[in-house]
Amino acid sequence: MNCPHCSAVLASDAGECRNCGFSVRSIRALLGAEWVRLERLTDNGNCLSLKEQRHLEIILDEFERTFPQCFFAVYLGALPPTISARDLGFWLINHGAFHTREMAKRNDFGCALVIDDSRETLALTVGYALEGHLSEAELQRILKQSCMLLEGRHFGAAIERVVELTQQTLSKAAQPRPETAPNNLGRVNADLGEIGLQPLRAAHRPARQDVSRGHPS
């Protein structure tokens, strides 16, 4: 397990990061403990054209068809100086209430991609149920292969790349291996207003893992 804020290695029972002092309590002090409605695509910075948004909806539809129990949520916007993309990703996977038209989905099977367009950084956080299928090394690879698109502010292309690489990685993990039992993955049918998130009373099981990459400022 790595610290969502500084990426230092954490013990599974650690209450806070010894390196930077990050804790669940500290992030809740910044963003609160309320649940928020987590849309599949939130462009709070108005960085995407209507055409890009529609295209990304198709990409996200394909991801959910491939893995019906999972969801992939994207947040794009300028974050306050006190909050990093990693911080918000961790908080969203624990406090975001994600619903499709068909069903509510558990955050354990969630992927939350956060892009800070002002700093050109991105972070990908996944739920506990996906940790065994998306290792930290694999998440780092996904983000490394996508973050260069932020240099030209090609946010739509960066989002599409992250989703596609995540889908490819999960698809490989879903294939049965001769030496192991078959894997059932993919077979089961500061001020929140300032960053465009709406508080919502809900009760979802918290889950998280975080890895981030970004374009150096």
N, C-alpha and C positions, 0 to 999 in steps of 0.2 A: 504494500500500500504506500502511495506517495502523497505528500501534502498537496492539497488542491491549490495552495497559494504559491509555494516556492518549489514544489516538486521534490523536496527532501524525502528520504525514505522514513516511513513511520512504522512503529510497532502497531499490530492490529488492535491493541488495547490502549493505545496512547490517547490521552484526553486532549492534548494540544501538541503542536509541532515545536520541538525544542529549538529548531533553527530560526523560525520566524514568529512563533507564538500563535499561529493560526489555530482556531478551534471552531466547533459548531457554534459555541456561544458568541464568539467574536463576529462571525458572519451574520448571525441573527441580530446582533446589535446594529449592524449596518442596514440590513434588508428586512428585518422583522421575521416573525415566526408564522405569519399567515400563509395560506395557500393562494396561489395565483393561477388563473386560467392560462394554460400553455398551449398556444396555437401551434399548428404544424409549421407555419412560416410567419415569423414576425419581423417585418422590415421597419423598425422604428426610426431608422435613419433615412428612409426613402432612397435607398441606394440601388434598388432594382427597378427596371422598367416593367410595365405590365406584361410584356412579352416574356421577359425573364421569369417573372412570378408564375405565369401559366406553365412555362416549360418545367420549372422546378416542381410544381404540383404533380406533373406527370412522372418525374423522377421519383418523388416521394411515394406516389401511388404504386409504382413498380416495387419499391422497397417493401411496402406493407403487403403487397400481394405475395412476395417471396417469403416474407416472415410475418405471418398474420398476427402473431402474439406480440410483436415488437412495434415500436414507434420511433420515428426520427423527427425531432423538433429542431428548428433553426431560429436563432435570435440574431439580428443584425442591427447594430446601432452604436452610437458614441456613448461610452461609459464614463461615469465620474472618475476623477483621479484616484479616489480611494478604493475603487473596485476594478479588479482585473477580469479578463474573459474567463480565466480559470475559476475565480471566486464565484462569478455569476453562474457558470455551468454547474458547479457543485451545488449551489443553492437551488437552482431550477430542478435538478434531478431529484432533490429532496422535498421541494415545495411547489412544484408545478403539477397541476391537475390537467392531464391530457385526455381529451375525448375525441373520438371520431364520430361520424354520424351513426355508425353501427354499434359501437361498444366503448366502454371505458377500458383503458389499458393500464397495466401495472407499471409503475416506474422502475421496477426491477429489470424490465425488458426495454428500458428506454435508452435512447442516444440523444444527447443534447449538444448541438454545435452552436457555440457563441462566437461571433465575429465583432470585434471592436473596430469599426471603420476609421475612427480617428487615429488610433495607434497602429492600425493594420496588423492586428494580432488575432489569433483564433485558438480556441480550446475545444476539445471534444471530451465529454464526460459520459460514461455509460453506467448502467445499473448493475447491481450485484449479479443478476442472473447471466449477464453477458461477459463478466470478467474472465471466465474460463475459456471463452471463445475469442476475446479481443484482449490480448496481452498488452502490457504497457509498451513493449517493443513494437508491436504491430500498430498500436495507436500512434506512436511517434513516427513510424514509417508513413502512415496515411497522411498525417499533418505535414510532414516534411515534403511530401510529393504534391501538396496542395498549396502551401503557404506562399510559394513564389508568385502565384496568380494575384495575390493581394497587392503586389508591387505596382501593378498597372490598374489597381482598383477594379479588377475583374471579379467582383464578388459572386455573381451568378455562376461563373465557371468554377470558382473555388468551391462553392457549396456542392455543385454537381460532382466535382472530383472527389470530395470527401465522402459523399453518399455512395458513389459507385465503388470506391475502394473499400468502404466498410461492408457493402453488400458482397463484394467478391471474397473478402476475408471470412465473413460468416458462412458463405456458401461452401467454402473449402472445409470449414469446421463441421458443417452439417453432413458431409459425406462420410459414410461408415468406413472404418479402417479394419482390416482383417484381424489385427491383434486386440481390438477393443470392441465393446458392445456398441450397437448402432446408436448414433446420436440423434435425438429427436428434435434438434434445433431446426426450425423452419417447417416442421411437419404438423405442428399443432395450429388445427384450424383456429442604503441612503434613502430615496423617495422612489417608490415603485412607479408613481405616476410619471416621473421624469424620464424613466427608461421604458415607458409604454407597457407596463404590466399591471393587470387588474387583480386585486385581492379576491380570493374565492374561498368560501368555507367548504372544505372537502376533507377526505381522509384517505390518503394513499400511503402505502408502505414505502418508507424512504430507502433509497439505494444510491450508490455512487462509486465511481472510479474516475480519476481525472488524469489527463495528460495534455500538455499544450505545447504549441509551437507558435512562433510569430516572427514577423519581419522586424529586425532590430530597428529601434528608433534612433 
